[in-house]
Amino acid sequence: MKIRTIGVMTGNSLDAADVVLTAFDDDDIKDEAFYTLPYPAELKEIFLRLKEVAKDCPSAAALSENPLFLSAVRTYTQLVAEAVNKLLENSGADKAEIAAVGFCGQTCDHCPPSVAGNIAPYTLQVGDPQLLADLTGLPVIYDFRSDDLMNGGEGAPLAPTHHLHVARALAARGIGPVAFCNGGNTGNMTLITYTQNGLKPEFTGWDVGPFNHLPDLLMREYLREPYDKDGETGRQGQVQPELLQKFFHGAALTASGQNFYEEQPPKSADPRWYRVETDGRFTFADNLRTVEYLSAYSYVYNLRYIHPMFTLPTVYLLYGGGWKNPLVKEDFEKLMHRQGVILPEHEFVFENIFSRLPENPQIAFADKYGFSGEYMEARIFADAARMKILNQPFTRPETTGCRTPTVCGVYVLPSAGGEYLLTRLLKENNNPAAPVTSPLTWSRAAKGWQSK
């Protein structure tokens, strides 16, 4: 069954709303239109402040009474609606043939089971789904993380099921096994691998840790620049093993003080754990160059978590803005070809990884194979919306640690419209889900959800 949905992504970088219109027809996936609307500086500032307030707020209901919350949610939702409407206008797409908008919401806080310790796990994404539906005239499917977290999962990453669908499309063209490497504010990977005899596939994925967050943080704090454009500043420095060791063991410590890089999957990260301070014994360029190297290093290091009975993928598809820094991409390519700085305590780990890697792993941007890397994350939520319509799981125990495969999301209808979703798609797929009549502007699994 062919289903068209619009996916929305607004990441932790707080730089833009990315939207994509995608047609799904079983394993045939085709992007039909794209649009990006940058965040205004004032909205980014509001969200940075709101994230700080959210940390100490006892519940989402209490947070929602803060004027900062009200301003952020309304302005943010209007921005997303404008992006969706611009996409529709530019593409000439017929609204009557679009099933729904898959709305990620803006993440403001995330405390998954893997790091919650004695704290009850929760997740917080904000946005006004009803306002978005009314402003676009389309049904909105949203709050995908809550169902997984309430079923014992991490609530993230949500990418793996979509990546599995893309991998099937690639496999039909003889491409794979494949890994998807997202270089966003936080990096995550999905791997589709096989047992040594090639019979049984494994499908897994997890957050790797900070990716472009650390170099961007240094650039903002020390040079007042948003990022290291084309690696120009980092190229003036060198990777320093002593700094690499310091950053690896101290840049991503969870709320309970554990090194996130060394945590076993399933695992999901929160940017509020990330920290980096320059070491005055080295130049700023050396510090920056080393955290850029760490971005690539952490990806290869995380391949250790693939069970020995499974082969490592032959194709590694890159997407996300962090890979646009040529230094990071070059570092990853060299490490995957057994070159580069390796910490003494990791020599055995990397020797084992290298022994399992194919002779010549293929590393390329996802665009090379017909899937826009720039809009991959937005397409994830278009796919999540489709899976909700089909009443099929979008998260699984092997990716998020949820107890059972989980159908994710709830939906609202616009004040006028939505007949296509209600009268055809849900009915044809025997999906009994009813629309939410009093939607929240925050996640159902936000702080305090267990007491409801």
KESE-307089 format. One record per residue (C-alpha): residue number from 1; x negated, y, z. Coordinates in steps of 0.2 Angstrom, whole numbers. Example, Ala and Ser with C-alpha at 12.3 -4.5 7.8 and 13.67 -1.06 7.14 Angstrom:
DRENZA	n	c1	c2	c3
DRENZA	1	-62	-22	39;
DRENZA	2	-68	-5	36;
//
This chain:
DRENZA	n	c1	c2	c3
DRENZA	1	0	0	0;
DRENZA	2	-7	17	-5;
DRENZA	3	-6	30	9;
DRENZA	4	-13	48	8;
DRENZA	5	-18	56	24;
DRENZA	6	-28	72	29;
DRENZA	7	-42	70	42;
DRENZA	8	-48	84	53;
DRENZA	9	-65	84	62;
DRENZA	10	-71	98	74;
DRENZA	11	-87	92	82;
DRENZA	12	-97	96	97;
DRENZA	13	-108	108	87;
DRENZA	14	-93	120	87;
DRENZA	15	-97	126	69;
DRENZA	16	-82	122	58;
DRENZA	17	-66	113	55;
DRENZA	18	-69	100	41;
DRENZA	19	-53	93	33;
DRENZA	20	-52	79	19;
DRENZA	21	-37	72	9;
DRENZA	22	-40	54	6;
DRENZA	23	-30	40	-3;
DRENZA	24	-32	23	5;
DRENZA	25	-26	8	-5;
DRENZA	26	-32	-7	5;
DRENZA	27	-51	-7	2;
DRENZA	28	-50	6	-11;
DRENZA	29	-54	23	-3;
DRENZA	30	-55	39	-13;
DRENZA	31	-57	57	-7;
DRENZA	32	-46	69	-16;
DRENZA	33	-50	86	-9;
DRENZA	34	-61	94	4;
DRENZA	35	-61	110	14;
DRENZA	36	-72	118	28;
DRENZA	37	-67	133	38;
DRENZA	38	-81	140	50;
DRENZA	39	-78	143	68;
DRENZA	40	-78	162	72;
DRENZA	41	-91	166	85;
DRENZA	42	-78	171	98;
DRENZA	43	-70	154	97;
DRENZA	44	-86	145	99;
DRENZA	45	-90	155	114;
DRENZA	46	-73	152	122;
DRENZA	47	-75	133	120;
DRENZA	48	-92	134	128;
DRENZA	49	-85	143	143;
DRENZA	50	-70	131	143;
DRENZA	51	-81	116	144;
DRENZA	52	-90	122	159;
DRENZA	53	-73	126	168;
DRENZA	54	-67	108	163;
DRENZA	55	-81	100	172;
DRENZA	56	-75	105	189;
DRENZA	57	-56	106	186;
DRENZA	58	-47	92	195;
DRENZA	59	-34	89	181;
DRENZA	60	-30	93	163;
DRENZA	61	-13	100	170;
DRENZA	62	-23	112	181;
DRENZA	63	-35	117	167;
DRENZA	64	-20	121	156;
DRENZA	65	-15	135	167;
DRENZA	66	-31	144	164;
DRENZA	67	-29	158	152;
DRENZA	68	-45	153	144;
DRENZA	69	-37	136	140;
DRENZA	70	-22	144	132;
DRENZA	71	-32	156	121;
DRENZA	72	-44	142	116;
DRENZA	73	-30	129	111;
DRENZA	74	-19	142	101;
DRENZA	75	-34	150	92;
DRENZA	76	-41	133	88;
DRENZA	77	-25	125	82;
DRENZA	78	-22	140	71;
DRENZA	79	-39	138	63;
DRENZA	80	-36	119	60;
DRENZA	81	-19	123	52;
DRENZA	82	-27	137	41;
DRENZA	83	-40	124	35;
DRENZA	84	-27	111	31;
DRENZA	85	-16	123	22;
DRENZA	86	-31	130	12;
DRENZA	87	-35	112	7;
DRENZA	88	-17	109	1;
DRENZA	89	-17	125	-8;
DRENZA	90	-33	122	-17;
DRENZA	91	-29	104	-22;
DRENZA	92	-12	107	-27;
DRENZA	93	-7	91	-18;
DRENZA	94	11	87	-15;
DRENZA	95	16	88	3;
DRENZA	96	30	75	0;
DRENZA	97	16	62	-4;
DRENZA	98	5	65	11;
DRENZA	99	9	54	26;
DRENZA	100	1	64	40;
DRENZA	101	-13	74	47;
DRENZA	102	-25	64	58;
DRENZA	103	-30	77	71;
DRENZA	104	-46	73	82;
DRENZA	105	-44	88	94;
DRENZA	106	-59	97	101;
DRENZA	107	-68	87	114;
DRENZA	108	-71	97	130;
DRENZA	109	-76	83	142;
DRENZA	110	-79	64	141;
DRENZA	111	-83	52	156;
DRENZA	112	-82	34	149;
DRENZA	113	-82	18	160;
DRENZA	114	-100	15	155;
DRENZA	115	-106	30	165;
DRENZA	116	-91	34	177;
DRENZA	117	-98	25	191;
DRENZA	118	-87	28	206;
DRENZA	119	-77	41	196;
DRENZA	120	-61	36	187;
DRENZA	121	-65	37	168;
DRENZA	122	-57	50	158;
DRENZA	123	-58	59	141;
DRENZA	124	-52	77	136;
DRENZA	125	-48	83	119;
DRENZA	126	-38	98	117;
DRENZA	127	-27	105	103;
DRENZA	128	-8	108	100;
DRENZA	129	-1	95	89;
DRENZA	130	16	102	88;
DRENZA	131	10	119	83;
DRENZA	132	-1	111	70;
DRENZA	133	13	101	63;
DRENZA	134	25	116	62;
DRENZA	135	11	127	54;
DRENZA	136	7	114	40;
DRENZA	137	24	106	38;
DRENZA	138	16	88	40;
DRENZA	139	17	75	54;
DRENZA	140	2	75	65;
DRENZA	141	-6	59	72;
DRENZA	142	-17	63	87;
DRENZA	143	-25	58	103;
DRENZA	144	-34	42	97;
DRENZA	145	-46	41	111;
DRENZA	146	-34	39	125;
DRENZA	147	-26	22	120;
DRENZA	148	-44	14	120;
DRENZA	149	-49	22	136;
DRENZA	150	-33	16	145;
DRENZA	151	-37	-1	138;
DRENZA	152	-54	-2	147;
DRENZA	153	-64	5	132;
DRENZA	154	-76	19	130;
DRENZA	155	-64	30	120;
DRENZA	156	-79	31	107;
DRENZA	157	-86	29	95;
DRENZA	158	-71	29	84;
DRENZA	159	-81	28	68;
DRENZA	160	-84	9	67;
DRENZA	161	-68	3	60;
DRENZA	162	-68	16	46;
DRENZA	163	-86	11	42;
DRENZA	164	-80	-7	41;
DRENZA	165	-67	-2	28;
DRENZA	166	-81	8	18;
DRENZA	167	-92	-7	20;
DRENZA	168	-79	-18	12;
DRENZA	169	-78	-6	-3;
DRENZA	170	-97	-7	-5;
DRENZA	171	-98	-26	-3;
DRENZA	172	-86	-27	-18;
DRENZA	173	-100	-18	-28;
DRENZA	174	-113	-29	-21;
DRENZA	175	-120	-17	-9;
DRENZA	176	-124	-22	9;
DRENZA	177	-126	-27	23;
DRENZA	178	-125	-9	28;
DRENZA	179	-128	2	43;
DRENZA	180	-120	19	45;
DRENZA	181	-130	32	54;
DRENZA	182	-122	48	59;
DRENZA	183	-134	62	63;
DRENZA	184	-122	74	72;
DRENZA	185	-124	83	88;
DRENZA	186	-123	66	96;
DRENZA	187	-129	52	85;
DRENZA	188	-120	36	82;
DRENZA	189	-122	20	72;
DRENZA	190	-111	6	65;
DRENZA	191	-119	-10	59;
DRENZA	192	-111	-23	48;
DRENZA	193	-123	-38	49;
DRENZA	194	-122	-57	47;
DRENZA	195	-128	-73	56;
DRENZA	196	-145	-80	50;
DRENZA	197	-135	-92	39;
DRENZA	198	-126	-78	31;
DRENZA	199	-109	-85	36;
DRENZA	200	-102	-75	51;
DRENZA	201	-101	-56	50;
DRENZA	202	-104	-45	65;
DRENZA	203	-96	-28	66;
DRENZA	204	-102	-16	80;
DRENZA	205	-106	2	84;
DRENZA	206	-111	14	98;
DRENZA	207	-117	31	102;
DRENZA	208	-136	32	101;
DRENZA	209	-138	49	110;
DRENZA	210	-143	67	106;
DRENZA	211	-147	70	88;
DRENZA	212	-147	88	82;
DRENZA	213	-142	94	99;
DRENZA	214	-159	95	106;
DRENZA	215	-168	104	92;
DRENZA	216	-154	116	90;
DRENZA	217	-154	119	109;
DRENZA	218	-173	124	108;
DRENZA	219	-170	135	93;
DRENZA	220	-156	144	101;
DRENZA	221	-164	147	117;
DRENZA	222	-182	152	111;
DRENZA	223	-180	159	94;
DRENZA	224	-161	164	94;
DRENZA	225	-158	154	78;
DRENZA	226	-144	141	76;
DRENZA	227	-155	127	70;
DRENZA	228	-172	123	62;
DRENZA	229	-168	127	44;
DRENZA	230	-176	114	32;
DRENZA	231	-188	109	47;
DRENZA	232	-198	125	44;
DRENZA	233	-203	128	62;
DRENZA	234	-205	110	66;
DRENZA	235	-217	108	52;
DRENZA	236	-229	120	60;
DRENZA	237	-231	108	75;
DRENZA	238	-236	90	78;
DRENZA	239	-228	75	86;
DRENZA	240	-236	74	103;
DRENZA	241	-235	56	111;
DRENZA	242	-235	64	129;
DRENZA	243	-220	75	125;
DRENZA	244	-211	60	116;
DRENZA	245	-213	50	132;
DRENZA	246	-207	64	143;
DRENZA	247	-192	68	132;
DRENZA	248	-187	50	129;
DRENZA	249	-186	47	148;
DRENZA	250	-178	63	153;
DRENZA	251	-168	71	139;
DRENZA	252	-152	60	140;
DRENZA	253	-149	56	158;
DRENZA	254	-131	50	162;
DRENZA	255	-121	57	177;
DRENZA	256	-128	43	187;
DRENZA	257	-146	46	182;
DRENZA	258	-148	32	169;
DRENZA	259	-158	34	153;
DRENZA	260	-144	33	140;
DRENZA	261	-156	27	127;
DRENZA	262	-159	12	137;
DRENZA	263	-141	8	141;
DRENZA	264	-134	-8	133;
DRENZA	265	-119	-5	121;
DRENZA	266	-105	-3	121;
DRENZA	267	-109	15	126;
DRENZA	268	-103	33	122;
DRENZA	269	-112	49	126;
DRENZA	270	-107	66	132;
DRENZA	271	-118	82	127;
DRENZA	272	-117	88	145;
DRENZA	273	-130	75	149;
DRENZA	274	-142	82	137;
DRENZA	275	-157	93	143;
DRENZA	276	-173	98	136;
DRENZA	277	-186	110	142;
DRENZA	278	-202	115	133;
DRENZA	279	-219	110	140;
DRENZA	280	-230	125	141;
DRENZA	281	-246	114	138;
DRENZA	282	-240	113	120;
DRENZA	283	-235	125	107;
DRENZA	284	-216	128	104;
DRENZA	285	-218	120	87;
DRENZA	286	-225	105	95;
DRENZA	287	-211	104	107;
DRENZA	288	-198	106	93;
DRENZA	289	-207	94	81;
DRENZA	290	-207	81	95;
DRENZA	291	-188	82	99;
DRENZA	292	-185	81	80;
DRENZA	293	-195	65	80;
DRENZA	294	-185	58	95;
DRENZA	295	-169	60	84;
DRENZA	296	-176	47	72;
DRENZA	297	-185	37	85;
DRENZA	298	-170	34	95;
DRENZA	299	-161	27	80;
DRENZA	300	-174	14	76;
DRENZA	301	-176	10	95;
DRENZA	302	-157	6	96;
DRENZA	303	-159	-8	83;
DRENZA	304	-165	-18	98;
DRENZA	305	-147	-20	104;
DRENZA	306	-142	-31	89;
DRENZA	307	-141	-49	95;
DRENZA	308	-156	-60	88;
DRENZA	309	-144	-72	80;
DRENZA	310	-139	-58	67;
DRENZA	311	-149	-51	53;
DRENZA	312	-153	-32	52;
DRENZA	313	-144	-23	38;
DRENZA	314	-153	-20	22;
DRENZA	315	-145	-3	18;
DRENZA	316	-144	12	29;
DRENZA	317	-132	26	25;
DRENZA	318	-135	43	32;
DRENZA	319	-122	56	35;
DRENZA	320	-121	71	47;
DRENZA	321	-129	88	47;
DRENZA	322	-144	82	57;
DRENZA	323	-151	72	43;
DRENZA	324	-152	88	32;
DRENZA	325	-168	92	42;
DRENZA	326	-181	84	30;
DRENZA	327	-193	81	44;
DRENZA	328	-180	70	54;
DRENZA	329	-176	60	38;
DRENZA	330	-194	57	34;
DRENZA	331	-198	51	51;
DRENZA	332	-184	39	50;
DRENZA	333	-190	32	34;
DRENZA	334	-208	30	40;
DRENZA	335	-202	22	56;
DRENZA	336	-191	10	46;
DRENZA	337	-207	6	35;
DRENZA	338	-217	3	51;
DRENZA	339	-226	19	52;
DRENZA	340	-226	33	65;
DRENZA	341	-229	36	83;
DRENZA	342	-223	23	95;
DRENZA	343	-224	24	114;
DRENZA	344	-235	11	122;
DRENZA	345	-221	4	133;
DRENZA	346	-211	1	117;
DRENZA	347	-224	-8	107;
DRENZA	348	-216	-25	110;
DRENZA	349	-198	-18	106;
DRENZA	350	-204	-11	90;
DRENZA	351	-214	-26	84;
DRENZA	352	-198	-36	87;
DRENZA	353	-187	-24	77;
DRENZA	354	-200	-23	63;
DRENZA	355	-201	-42	62;
DRENZA	356	-182	-43	59;
DRENZA	357	-181	-28	47;
DRENZA	358	-180	-33	28;
DRENZA	359	-196	-30	18;
DRENZA	360	-190	-14	10;
DRENZA	361	-174	-7	19;
DRENZA	362	-164	5	8;
DRENZA	363	-161	22	16;
DRENZA	364	-150	35	7;
DRENZA	365	-137	48	10;
DRENZA	366	-119	41	9;
DRENZA	367	-115	52	-5;
DRENZA	368	-127	41	-16;
DRENZA	369	-114	27	-15;
DRENZA	370	-99	38	-18;
DRENZA	371	-94	43	0;
DRENZA	372	-96	61	5;
DRENZA	373	-107	62	20;
DRENZA	374	-102	79	24;
DRENZA	375	-83	74	26;
DRENZA	376	-87	56	33;
DRENZA	377	-81	61	51;
DRENZA	378	-66	70	45;
DRENZA	379	-61	54	34;
DRENZA	380	-63	44	50;
DRENZA	381	-47	52	57;
DRENZA	382	-38	51	40;
DRENZA	383	-41	32	42;
DRENZA	384	-36	32	60;
DRENZA	385	-20	40	55;
DRENZA	386	-17	27	42;
DRENZA	387	-21	13	54;
DRENZA	388	-8	20	66;
DRENZA	389	5	20	52;
DRENZA	390	1	2	48;
DRENZA	391	2	-2	67;
DRENZA	392	-16	-10	66;
DRENZA	393	-30	-8	79;
DRENZA	394	-43	5	76;
DRENZA	395	-54	0	91;
DRENZA	396	-60	-17	96;
DRENZA	397	-69	-25	111;
DRENZA	398	-85	-26	100;
DRENZA	399	-86	-8	97;
DRENZA	400	-79	1	112;
DRENZA	401	-78	-12	125;
DRENZA	402	-59	-11	126;
DRENZA	403	-50	-27	133;
DRENZA	404	-41	-31	117;
DRENZA	405	-40	-23	99;
DRENZA	406	-31	-7	101;
DRENZA	407	-19	3	90;
DRENZA	408	-23	21	93;
DRENZA	409	-14	38	93;
DRENZA	410	4	45	95;
DRENZA	411	13	57	83;
DRENZA	412	24	72	82;
DRENZA	413	35	78	68;
DRENZA	414	36	96	61;
DRENZA	415	51	106	64;
DRENZA	416	56	102	46;
DRENZA	417	49	88	36;
DRENZA	418	41	71	40;
DRENZA	419	54	60	31;
DRENZA	420	41	51	20;
DRENZA	421	33	45	36;
DRENZA	422	49	41	45;
DRENZA	423	60	33	32;
DRENZA	424	47	24	21;
DRENZA	425	30	21	29;
DRENZA	426	34	17	47;
DRENZA	427	49	7	41;
DRENZA	428	40	-3	28;
DRENZA	429	26	-8	40;
DRENZA	430	38	-13	54;
DRENZA	431	31	0	65;
DRENZA	432	43	4	79;
DRENZA	433	33	19	86;
DRENZA	434	44	34	90;
DRENZA	435	38	52	89;
DRENZA	436	33	61	105;
DRENZA	437	46	74	109;
DRENZA	438	36	84	122;
DRENZA	439	18	83	116;
DRENZA	440	4	88	128;
DRENZA	441	-10	100	122;
DRENZA	442	-23	88	130;
DRENZA	443	-27	70	130;
DRENZA	444	-16	57	139;
DRENZA	445	-31	50	147;
DRENZA	446	-38	66	154;
DRENZA	447	-43	68	172;
DRENZA	448	-30	60	184;
DRENZA	449	-21	50	171;
DRENZA	450	-22	34	182;
DRENZA	451	-10	42	195;
DRENZA	452	4	45	182;
//
